[in-house]
Amino acid sequence: MVALAAVALVGLTACEGPDPNNLETYYDDPAPTSAPVTTAEVPVSPAKAAPVTPQAPDLGLLAERALLSDADVAAEGVQPGSGEASGCLADGPSAGSRTATWRYPSGSVLSHRVVAFPDRSAAQAVAENECAGKVVNVPVQPGTERQQAWCEGKTCTVLLAKGSLVSELTVSASTETRAVDAAKRLLPAMTAKLTAQP
């Protein structure tokens, strides 16, 4: 009986220490070494995209696209000519301009020139242009901003304006009537090419 009591006493003494299975009593809280670190959220402003500046159009390319081709004038029965500029805008800006000429079997000359005006509107350029001769009536062309037509003797010129481009058609024929008639026949193709440009 004494031996049993001694074993019970030793068992109780051994249980007085910290319980290894009780984490609340086994470990002491470590002493804080520094102030607690807090992470504050800093508002991030969205990155501003650089403004996109539209690229200036290539005026020479626009003029090239608005120029009548051999196929456009094939019904007139003409052959390619010298390519020299003629008409009211012969002294217009050369940068961004394109010219094509053709010759009729009769010797009459057809000239088409597209001139780009980088510093002003084409309609303004046509309004300020003074072409010698008398004003003639040709059908009004849809999609154009300004239109003018003149005849001086047997040479007739039609100017169409849209955006920064002026399309100038000049016909020198044996009579004024033939020149005007040729211009009227070519106006639809000329207008279609011009109004297709931005």
Backbone bond lengths (Angstrom), bond angles and torsions (degrees), N, CA, C in turn:
res aa  C-N    CA-C-N  psi(-1)  N-CA   C-N-CA  omega(-1)  CA-C   N-CA-C  phi
1 M - - - 1.429 - - 1.515 109.43 -
2 V 1.307 118.84 -38.72 1.462 123.23 178.96 1.509 109.09 -66.50
3 A 1.303 114.88 -38.32 1.468 118.27 -179.59 1.523 109.80 -65.88
4 L 1.273 117.94 -38.34 1.465 121.61 179.93 1.504 110.51 -66.89
5 A 1.303 117.52 -39.45 1.457 121.78 178.66 1.511 110.13 -65.11
6 A 1.328 117.87 -38.34 1.459 121.54 -179.26 1.509 110.07 -66.61
7 V 1.320 116.61 -40.59 1.470 120.03 -179.81 1.512 109.34 -65.36
8 A 1.325 116.76 -40.15 1.459 120.39 179.63 1.501 110.68 -65.15
9 L 1.333 118.95 -37.80 1.460 122.86 -179.98 1.514 110.61 -67.07
10 V 1.355 115.70 -43.21 1.473 119.77 178.71 1.506 109.23 -63.38
11 G 1.345 117.88 -40.56 1.471 121.03 179.86 1.507 111.14 -63.43
12 L 1.323 118.48 -39.42 1.451 121.64 179.73 1.509 111.20 -69.14
13 T 1.342 115.92 -37.46 1.459 119.45 179.77 1.517 110.31 -65.20
14 A 1.308 116.24 -38.60 1.458 120.24 -178.89 1.514 110.72 -68.15
15 C 1.300 119.10 -23.91 1.470 121.53 -177.73 1.500 112.75 -87.99
16 E 1.338 118.17 -2.67 1.452 119.08 -176.98 1.525 112.34 -74.37
17 G 1.308 120.51 -23.80 1.469 123.22 -176.93 1.527 110.40 -72.63
18 P 1.287 114.66 -178.98 1.474 118.36 179.51 1.512 110.75 -64.65
19 D 1.291 114.91 142.32 1.459 121.89 -179.76 1.528 107.97 -81.60
20 P 1.325 116.68 119.40 1.461 117.52 -177.42 1.529 112.88 -65.52
21 N 1.318 117.32 -17.21 1.450 119.59 -179.99 1.524 112.98 -93.92
22 N 1.337 117.89 -4.54 1.446 121.38 -179.98 1.527 108.08 -105.53
23 L 1.301 116.57 102.65 1.474 120.00 -174.53 1.513 111.95 -70.50
24 E 1.310 117.97 -21.17 1.464 119.25 -179.84 1.518 111.36 -72.03
25 T 1.316 117.45 -28.84 1.459 119.42 -177.69 1.508 112.28 -105.97
26 Y 1.301 118.83 -18.30 1.454 120.77 -173.24 1.517 111.77 -78.48
27 Y 1.348 117.88 -42.14 1.469 120.90 -177.94 1.514 109.63 -105.76
28 D 1.314 114.55 140.72 1.465 120.20 172.81 1.526 107.80 -87.33
29 D 1.327 116.88 146.63 1.464 119.77 176.35 1.517 109.49 -66.57
30 P 1.321 117.28 133.22 1.472 117.87 178.67 1.515 110.21 -69.72
31 A 1.320 115.19 147.20 1.458 120.15 179.00 1.527 108.63 -70.77
32 P 1.338 119.00 135.69 1.473 120.34 179.47 1.520 110.37 -63.64
33 T 1.336 116.41 134.13 1.464 120.80 -177.22 1.528 111.38 -96.43
34 S 1.330 117.87 -24.53 1.468 119.96 179.14 1.519 108.35 -154.36
35 A 1.325 114.44 172.30 1.468 119.55 -179.88 1.529 108.97 -65.87
36 P 1.313 117.36 147.00 1.459 119.25 -179.98 1.538 111.01 -62.59
37 V 1.316 114.73 141.37 1.459 121.05 -179.10 1.520 109.11 -89.17
38 T 1.336 116.60 126.13 1.458 119.78 176.47 1.525 108.19 -115.14
39 T 1.291 114.76 143.80 1.463 119.10 178.85 1.516 107.29 -108.56
40 A 1.316 115.21 110.42 1.461 120.23 177.79 1.524 108.50 -88.83
41 E 1.307 115.37 137.34 1.460 119.25 179.12 1.520 109.35 -79.68
42 V 1.339 115.59 121.90 1.453 121.09 178.17 1.515 107.60 -93.87
43 P 1.328 117.34 124.01 1.467 117.69 -179.14 1.533 110.48 -65.39
44 V 1.289 114.91 131.92 1.460 120.97 -179.40 1.521 107.70 -104.04
45 S 1.332 114.94 120.02 1.466 117.58 179.01 1.518 108.70 -80.02
46 P 1.309 116.86 140.98 1.473 118.79 -179.71 1.519 110.68 -63.14
47 A 1.320 115.28 141.76 1.459 119.87 -179.10 1.517 109.52 -65.18
48 K 1.321 114.97 133.28 1.464 119.73 179.16 1.514 108.97 -85.12
49 A 1.313 114.58 125.67 1.463 119.51 178.31 1.515 108.95 -73.13
50 A 1.304 115.46 140.79 1.460 119.87 177.70 1.521 108.83 -64.11
51 P 1.336 116.28 138.12 1.470 117.37 -179.58 1.528 110.89 -61.14
52 V 1.320 114.60 135.64 1.459 119.83 -178.62 1.521 108.47 -90.70
53 T 1.314 115.56 117.94 1.457 119.25 177.49 1.514 108.20 -92.80
54 P 1.326 116.06 125.69 1.457 118.15 -179.06 1.518 110.97 -63.41
55 Q 1.305 114.34 139.31 1.460 119.36 -179.57 1.522 109.42 -71.02
56 A 1.326 115.31 134.53 1.462 119.68 -179.82 1.521 109.02 -64.17
57 P 1.322 116.24 137.44 1.464 118.20 -179.11 1.517 111.48 -66.63
58 D 1.302 116.42 149.33 1.463 122.12 175.97 1.524 107.12 -78.10
59 L 1.340 116.13 102.98 1.462 120.37 -175.06 1.520 111.90 -64.19
60 G 1.324 116.67 -34.90 1.461 119.61 177.77 1.519 111.33 -63.23
61 L 1.337 116.33 -39.93 1.461 120.47 178.92 1.529 110.80 -67.49
62 L 1.342 116.70 -40.98 1.459 120.04 177.76 1.530 110.56 -62.43
63 A 1.327 116.36 -42.89 1.465 120.15 178.84 1.524 110.62 -62.91
64 E 1.336 115.92 -40.40 1.472 120.48 179.58 1.524 110.91 -61.45
65 R 1.329 116.04 -42.19 1.466 120.50 -178.67 1.533 112.23 -68.77
66 A 1.346 116.66 -28.27 1.469 120.69 -178.10 1.525 112.44 -87.73
67 L 1.321 117.04 -5.57 1.460 121.15 -177.46 1.531 110.70 -79.18
68 L 1.329 116.22 136.76 1.459 119.88 176.37 1.526 110.10 -63.66
69 S 1.321 115.91 143.41 1.463 121.37 179.01 1.533 109.52 -104.18
70 D 1.325 115.61 172.70 1.469 120.06 176.22 1.527 110.73 -57.84
71 A 1.329 116.66 -37.91 1.467 120.79 -179.97 1.530 111.18 -65.15
72 D 1.349 116.83 -35.23 1.463 120.77 -178.38 1.528 112.01 -66.85
73 V 1.332 116.93 -28.94 1.477 120.52 -176.16 1.531 112.19 -109.37
74 A 1.322 117.04 8.58 1.467 120.93 -175.42 1.524 112.31 -58.33
75 A 1.325 117.64 -35.71 1.466 121.04 -178.28 1.525 112.41 -65.27
76 E 1.341 116.68 -16.71 1.466 120.50 179.14 1.529 111.81 -79.76
77 G 1.337 117.49 -11.21 1.455 121.05 -179.78 1.520 113.31 71.46
78 V 1.341 116.42 31.30 1.468 121.15 -176.60 1.523 111.61 -98.32
79 Q 1.317 115.49 163.64 1.460 123.61 174.63 1.523 108.43 -119.92
80 P 1.339 117.97 150.01 1.472 119.66 179.55 1.524 111.26 -54.39
81 G 1.353 114.41 140.59 1.463 120.90 -178.15 1.508 112.70 -106.40
82 S 1.320 115.00 -151.19 1.469 121.54 -172.66 1.516 113.64 -77.69
83 G 1.317 117.64 -23.22 1.460 120.74 -178.93 1.508 113.68 84.33
84 E 1.347 118.41 5.27 1.459 121.10 179.85 1.526 110.23 -77.56
85 A 1.337 115.18 142.19 1.461 120.32 -179.91 1.519 110.29 -74.81
86 S 1.323 114.79 141.59 1.462 120.33 174.02 1.510 107.75 -145.77
87 G 1.319 116.57 168.70 1.456 119.17 178.17 1.515 112.17 104.80
88 C 1.333 115.11 -170.62 1.464 121.78 -174.16 1.523 113.47 -65.93
89 L 1.309 117.36 -34.23 1.467 120.42 -176.20 1.524 112.71 -99.69
90 A 1.324 117.08 22.75 1.463 119.89 -177.91 1.524 111.64 -58.63
91 D 1.325 116.73 -29.42 1.464 120.42 179.94 1.525 111.96 -100.77
92 G 1.331 117.77 17.69 1.460 121.45 179.87 1.516 111.03 -71.76
93 P 1.334 117.67 179.13 1.458 120.67 -179.06 1.520 111.49 -59.66
94 S 1.318 115.73 134.22 1.470 119.14 -177.61 1.520 111.82 -85.98
95 A 1.352 116.84 -26.93 1.461 119.55 178.84 1.518 109.05 -67.58
96 G 1.308 116.47 126.28 1.458 120.17 178.73 1.510 113.88 76.03
97 S 1.330 118.58 22.90 1.462 119.55 176.59 1.523 109.43 -115.04
98 R 1.326 115.15 151.68 1.465 121.63 179.09 1.524 108.39 -135.29
99 T 1.330 116.43 143.85 1.464 121.70 -178.13 1.519 110.29 -134.32
100 A 1.326 115.34 143.57 1.466 121.59 173.13 1.522 107.32 -140.98
101 T 1.335 116.51 141.75 1.461 120.45 177.62 1.517 109.67 -131.46
102 W 1.324 114.49 154.97 1.454 121.65 177.71 1.528 108.32 -139.79
103 R 1.316 116.18 159.43 1.461 121.56 179.15 1.521 109.63 -124.16
104 Y 1.323 115.16 132.50 1.467 121.84 175.32 1.537 109.03 -77.26
105 P 1.313 118.35 156.38 1.466 120.75 176.02 1.530 112.09 -57.91
106 S 1.332 117.09 -27.51 1.469 121.10 -179.67 1.527 112.54 -76.63
107 G 1.338 115.62 -10.86 1.461 118.95 -176.30 1.518 113.08 102.70
108 S 1.314 117.71 -10.40 1.468 121.21 176.30 1.534 109.27 -64.31
109 V 1.333 115.10 153.23 1.467 120.09 -174.98 1.529 110.08 -120.80
110 L 1.307 114.42 137.02 1.466 122.76 176.58 1.526 107.32 -116.96
111 S 1.333 116.11 128.24 1.469 120.47 -179.14 1.526 109.06 -130.54
112 H 1.315 115.65 136.38 1.469 120.47 175.89 1.512 108.44 -129.75
113 R 1.315 115.38 129.11 1.466 120.65 179.61 1.515 108.55 -133.72
114 V 1.329 115.69 135.66 1.464 121.42 174.28 1.522 106.85 -115.51
115 V 1.328 115.65 123.36 1.465 121.89 -176.34 1.522 108.86 -116.26
116 A 1.336 116.34 132.09 1.466 122.07 177.91 1.519 108.98 -100.79
117 F 1.316 116.35 132.56 1.459 122.61 178.14 1.526 108.44 -110.69
118 P 1.340 118.21 101.85 1.462 120.18 -175.94 1.525 114.11 -74.40
119 D 1.344 117.41 -20.88 1.458 120.18 -172.77 1.527 114.60 -106.14
120 R 1.322 118.37 -1.33 1.461 121.46 179.15 1.518 109.36 -159.02
121 S 1.320 115.36 168.82 1.462 118.42 -179.01 1.524 109.87 -76.04
122 A 1.315 115.03 152.45 1.454 120.20 179.10 1.525 110.78 -65.12
123 A 1.336 117.30 -37.09 1.462 120.91 179.48 1.524 110.46 -60.87
124 Q 1.338 115.87 -39.68 1.463 119.94 177.81 1.524 110.52 -65.56
125 A 1.323 116.62 -41.19 1.464 120.92 179.56 1.522 110.97 -61.67
126 V 1.342 116.93 -40.61 1.465 120.68 179.07 1.527 110.15 -68.42
127 A 1.337 116.82 -41.29 1.464 120.79 -179.67 1.529 111.40 -62.17
128 E 1.334 116.21 -35.53 1.460 120.51 -178.29 1.523 112.69 -84.56
129 N 1.322 117.20 -9.65 1.461 121.22 -177.04 1.528 110.72 -80.41
130 E 1.288 115.88 133.35 1.459 120.19 177.58 1.515 108.27 -115.19
131 C 1.302 114.57 109.87 1.461 120.25 -179.62 1.526 107.86 -101.86
132 A 1.293 116.53 135.68 1.465 120.23 179.76 1.522 110.06 -69.95
133 G 1.304 116.14 149.34 1.457 120.42 176.81 1.503 112.86 114.59
134 K 1.310 115.70 -174.06 1.464 120.96 -178.18 1.526 110.19 -100.01
135 V 1.321 114.37 147.32 1.466 120.80 179.49 1.523 108.58 -72.15
136 V 1.346 115.93 136.17 1.465 121.16 176.44 1.526 109.01 -122.41
137 N 1.326 114.92 155.07 1.460 120.23 -179.35 1.526 110.32 -95.93
138 V 1.321 114.38 129.06 1.466 121.38 172.66 1.526 106.54 -130.20
139 P 1.334 118.49 158.55 1.476 120.21 -178.27 1.527 112.06 -56.65
140 V 1.334 115.47 137.77 1.465 121.25 177.97 1.524 108.66 -66.75
141 Q 1.328 115.87 132.37 1.466 121.27 -176.16 1.531 110.87 -98.52
142 P 1.335 117.83 121.57 1.471 120.69 -179.64 1.525 111.43 -67.61
143 G 1.344 114.98 146.12 1.469 120.33 177.02 1.511 114.18 87.44
144 T 1.326 117.82 -7.04 1.467 120.11 177.97 1.524 108.91 -95.18
145 E 1.337 115.97 157.45 1.463 120.49 -177.94 1.525 112.42 -96.78
146 R 1.308 116.12 -23.91 1.464 120.22 177.21 1.523 108.94 -157.26
147 Q 1.317 114.98 148.72 1.463 120.61 -177.69 1.520 108.86 -145.80
148 Q 1.318 116.49 135.59 1.456 120.95 175.97 1.527 108.57 -144.99
149 A 1.337 116.05 150.14 1.469 120.28 179.39 1.533 109.51 -144.64
150 W 1.334 115.37 139.19 1.463 122.09 179.70 1.519 109.53 -137.04
151 C 1.309 115.33 159.01 1.461 121.66 168.97 1.524 108.25 -132.49
152 E 1.292 115.59 134.39 1.465 121.48 172.85 1.524 106.35 -125.03
153 G 1.316 114.59 104.76 1.453 118.71 -175.02 1.524 109.79 66.64
154 K 1.323 116.69 -123.44 1.468 121.87 -178.01 1.533 112.59 -99.46
155 T 1.336 115.97 10.14 1.468 120.64 179.19 1.524 109.33 -111.99
156 C 1.318 116.06 125.77 1.467 121.31 -179.87 1.526 110.17 -121.67
157 T 1.326 114.46 142.46 1.461 121.22 -177.91 1.522 110.23 -129.12
158 V 1.317 115.81 137.41 1.470 122.01 174.72 1.517 107.69 -121.34
159 L 1.337 116.35 131.98 1.469 121.87 176.51 1.524 108.77 -115.42
160 L 1.321 115.60 130.67 1.464 122.08 174.07 1.522 107.48 -121.97
161 A 1.322 117.13 138.10 1.460 120.64 -178.94 1.519 110.78 -124.72
162 K 1.335 114.73 139.78 1.463 121.69 173.07 1.523 108.17 -155.86
163 G 1.321 116.90 128.56 1.466 120.33 179.95 1.509 111.39 61.87
164 S 1.328 116.13 -122.09 1.467 120.55 178.79 1.520 112.00 -103.64
165 L 1.338 117.61 8.10 1.465 121.18 -175.64 1.524 112.71 -111.16
166 V 1.332 114.50 138.09 1.459 121.53 170.66 1.519 106.82 -115.89
167 S 1.326 115.66 126.88 1.461 122.05 177.45 1.527 107.04 -104.58
168 E 1.321 116.06 121.53 1.465 121.73 -175.04 1.523 110.11 -119.98
169 L 1.310 115.75 120.64 1.455 121.85 177.83 1.522 108.46 -112.57
170 T 1.327 117.22 126.98 1.462 122.15 178.95 1.523 109.29 -125.81
171 V 1.325 115.60 130.41 1.455 121.08 178.20 1.526 108.40 -123.96
172 S 1.316 116.50 123.44 1.471 122.16 173.21 1.523 106.79 -108.90
173 A 1.327 116.74 113.08 1.465 121.48 -175.32 1.525 110.20 -124.93
174 S 1.333 116.17 -175.88 1.464 120.63 -178.86 1.526 111.57 -74.25
175 T 1.349 116.29 -23.29 1.468 120.67 175.98 1.530 108.71 -141.37
176 E 1.343 114.67 159.64 1.468 119.74 177.60 1.522 110.50 -61.92
177 T 1.310 116.97 -40.48 1.466 121.10 -178.62 1.520 111.08 -60.45
178 R 1.329 116.76 -44.03 1.477 119.43 178.86 1.531 111.04 -64.74
179 A 1.306 116.98 -37.86 1.465 120.53 179.25 1.526 110.51 -64.66
180 V 1.332 116.46 -44.61 1.472 120.26 179.61 1.525 110.36 -65.39
181 D 1.321 117.07 -42.15 1.468 120.10 179.97 1.526 111.95 -61.92
182 A 1.324 116.67 -41.34 1.470 120.07 178.37 1.524 110.71 -64.34
183 A 1.328 116.32 -41.78 1.471 120.00 178.27 1.518 110.85 -61.32
184 K 1.342 116.74 -42.11 1.469 120.34 179.93 1.529 111.46 -63.62
185 R 1.331 116.48 -38.10 1.477 119.46 179.62 1.529 111.23 -66.33
186 L 1.334 116.97 -34.01 1.467 120.68 -175.57 1.533 113.83 -89.80
187 L 1.321 117.09 -12.20 1.471 119.73 -178.12 1.529 114.30 -56.61
188 P 1.343 120.02 -44.37 1.478 118.53 -179.47 1.526 113.12 -59.13
189 A 1.331 117.52 -43.67 1.479 119.79 179.14 1.516 110.79 -66.74
190 M 1.310 116.44 -40.34 1.466 121.91 178.94 1.533 110.43 -62.29
191 T 1.331 116.10 -44.23 1.467 121.17 179.89 1.524 111.56 -66.02
192 A 1.330 116.65 -43.36 1.462 120.58 -179.66 1.519 111.11 -59.35
193 K 1.335 117.06 -42.20 1.467 120.63 179.89 1.536 110.20 -66.29
194 L 1.326 116.69 -42.50 1.465 120.36 -176.78 1.523 111.83 -69.14
195 T 1.321 117.33 -46.36 1.467 120.01 -174.95 1.526 112.27 -75.59
196 A 1.316 118.51 -10.59 1.472 120.94 176.05 1.525 111.44 -77.84
197 Q 1.338 117.68 -12.04 1.468 121.10 -178.54 1.521 109.58 -87.03
198 P 1.358 116.21 146.30 1.478 119.33 -179.39 1.523 112.15 -68.22
